[in-house]
Amino acid sequence: MYKIIGFPRTRAMRVMWLLEELGEPYEIDPALPQSEPVREVNVSGKVPVLIDGEAVITDSIAICTYLADKHGRFTFPAGTLQRARQDGFTQFAVDVLEGALWTAAKNSFILPEDIRVPQIKPVCKFEFRQGLETFEIMLADGPYAMGETFTIADIIIGHCSGWAISANFDLPMEGPVFDYFKLLRSRPGFKAMKAKVDAAQ
């Protein structure tokens, strides 16, 4: 059985969602970022951390990529054009969407108060909004990032939408991106993950 180290209301949600989609059993150690249990397995203190037997894997993108490759689902094979395009969506989510959200979070409650720059948050919201406009063009006819195939790129992008809601970032109320996020939230894997996250409050 897999073990996820990390409080569910973090990027650990991404790994939980993927494991629910895969139908793989897992347990959760709801350790907080920078806590001693996390630092014992990840020198950066960041979550999530995946324990697979004796192996320790860090970073949510690396974990999701590993799991998808290992189980041969929700990803295209490495070395294919489809995989390159899928990875492009994943990196776009990390660089543009998560980048704006993470910068806002760091300057809201993560960094020491004396070095925070609260004035950066409107810039982050602007960049996030621009990112969604770009993503709408990239999405084209959808319904998923990679057309008819649901992949880990959708999990990363979908997680960013939930993060945006909790951070009071604006999301579209209609249109292709709205429909896309609605589709993701309708998946049984998402609903199962969300129920476990809500129970961890």
C-alpha positions in Angstrom: 0.0 0.0 0.0 1.2 3.5 -0.8 1.7 6.0 1.9 1.2 9.8 1.4 2.9 12.1 3.9 1.3 15.5 3.9 -1.8 17.2 5.2 -4.6 16.6 2.6 -5.3 20.3 2.1 -2.0 20.8 0.3 -0.5 19.5 -3.0 -1.1 16.1 -1.5 -4.6 16.4 -2.9 -3.0 15.8 -6.4 -1.6 12.5 -5.4 -4.8 11.4 -3.5 -6.8 12.3 -6.6 -4.6 10.2 -8.9 -4.6 7.2 -6.6 -8.4 7.4 -6.4 -8.5 7.4 -10.2 -6.2 4.5 -10.3 -8.2 2.6 -7.6 -5.0 2.0 -5.6 -5.2 1.8 -1.8 -3.2 4.3 0.2 -2.8 5.7 3.7 -2.2 9.3 4.8 0.1 10.7 7.4 -1.4 14.2 7.7 1.9 15.8 8.6 2.2 19.6 8.1 4.9 21.1 5.8 8.2 21.8 7.6 7.2 19.5 10.5 9.7 17.0 11.8 8.1 13.9 10.3 8.3 15.5 6.9 11.9 16.7 7.3 12.9 13.2 8.2 12.1 12.1 4.7 12.4 15.3 2.7 15.1 17.8 3.5 13.1 20.7 2.0 10.2 20.0 4.4 7.7 20.2 1.6 4.7 17.9 1.1 3.6 15.6 -0.4 6.0 12.7 0.0 5.1 9.3 -1.3 6.4 6.1 0.3 6.4 3.1 -2.0 7.9 0.2 -0.2 11.4 1.4 0.7 11.4 4.2 -1.9 10.8 7.8 -1.0 9.6 10.1 -3.7 9.1 13.9 -3.3 7.3 16.6 -5.3 3.7 16.2 -6.4 4.5 16.4 -10.1 7.3 13.8 -9.8 5.0 11.6 -7.7 2.1 11.8 -10.1 4.3 11.2 -13.1 5.9 8.1 -11.4 2.5 6.6 -10.5 1.0 7.2 -13.9 4.0 5.7 -15.6 4.1 2.8 -13.2 0.5 1.9 -13.7 0.3 2.8 -17.3 -2.8 5.0 -17.0 -3.7 8.7 -17.2 -0.5 9.4 -19.2 0.9 8.9 -22.6 4.1 6.9 -23.1 7.4 8.6 -22.5 9.1 9.6 -25.8 5.9 10.2 -27.7 4.7 13.5 -29.1 1.5 13.1 -27.1 3.6 12.8 -23.9 5.5 16.0 -24.8 2.3 17.8 -25.3 0.9 16.4 -22.1 4.0 17.5 -20.3 3.6 21.0 -21.9 0.2 21.3 -20.2 1.6 20.1 -16.9 4.5 22.6 -17.0 2.1 25.4 -18.0 0.0 24.7 -15.0 3.0 24.7 -12.7 4.8 27.7 -14.2 1.8 30.0 -14.9 -1.2 29.0 -12.8 0.5 27.5 -9.7 3.2 30.1 -10.0 0.7 32.9 -9.4 -1.1 31.1 -6.6 2.1 30.1 -4.8 3.6 33.6 -5.0 0.4 35.0 -3.5 0.4 32.4 -0.8 4.0 33.0 0.2 3.3 36.7 0.5 0.1 36.1 2.5 1.1 33.7 5.2 4.1 31.6 4.4 7.1 33.9 4.3 8.2 35.8 7.5 5.9 38.8 7.9 8.7 41.3 7.7 9.7 40.2 4.1 6.2 39.7 2.6 5.1 41.9 -0.2 1.3 42.0 0.0 1.2 44.4 -3.0 2.2 41.6 -5.3 -1.1 39.8 -4.9 -3.1 41.9 -7.5 -0.3 41.1 -9.9 -0.7 37.4 -9.1 -4.4 37.6 -9.8 -3.8 39.3 -13.1 -1.2 36.7 -14.1 -3.6 33.9 -13.1 -6.4 35.4 -15.1 -4.2 35.8 -18.1 -3.1 32.2 -17.7 -6.7 31.0 -17.8 -7.3 33.0 -21.0 -4.2 31.3 -22.6 -5.4 27.9 -21.3 -8.8 28.4 -23.0 -7.0 28.7 -26.3 -4.8 25.7 -25.5 -7.8 23.6 -24.5 -9.5 24.1 -27.9 -12.4 21.6 -28.2 -11.3 19.6 -25.1 -13.0 18.1 -23.3 -9.7 17.4 -21.4 -6.3 19.0 -21.9 -5.3 16.1 -24.2 -8.6 15.9 -26.0 -10.7 12.8 -25.1 -8.0 11.4 -22.7 -7.9 12.4 -19.0 -4.3 12.7 -17.8 -2.3 13.8 -14.9 -2.1 17.2 -16.5 -5.8 17.6 -15.8 -5.2 16.7 -12.2 -2.6 19.5 -11.8 -4.8 22.1 -13.6 -7.9 21.0 -11.7 -6.1 21.2 -8.4 -5.0 24.8 -9.3 -8.7 25.7 -9.8 -9.6 24.5 -6.2 -6.6 26.4 -4.9 -7.8 29.5 -6.7 -11.2 29.3 -5.0 -9.7 29.1 -1.6 -7.3 32.0 -2.4 -10.2 34.2 -3.6 -8.9 34.3 -7.2 -11.5 34.7 -9.9 -12.6 31.8 -12.0 -14.8 31.9 -15.2 -18.5 31.6 -14.5 -19.2 30.4 -18.0 -17.5 29.2 -21.1 -15.0 26.5 -22.0 -12.8 26.7 -18.9 -15.8 26.8 -16.6 -17.1 23.7 -18.4 -13.7 22.0 -18.1 -13.5 22.6 -14.4 -17.0 21.4 -13.9 -16.2 18.2 -15.8 -13.2 17.5 -13.6 -15.2 18.0 -10.4 -17.8 15.5 -11.7 -15.3 12.6 -11.9 -15.7 9.9 -9.2 -12.0 10.0 -8.4 -12.2 13.7 -7.6 -15.3 13.3 -5.5 -13.7 10.4 -3.5 -10.6 12.6 -2.9 -12.7 15.6 -2.0 -14.6 13.6 0.6 -11.3 12.5 2.3 -10.0 16.1 2.2 -13.1 17.5 3.8 -13.0 14.8 6.5 -9.5 15.9 7.4 -10.5 19.4 8.3 
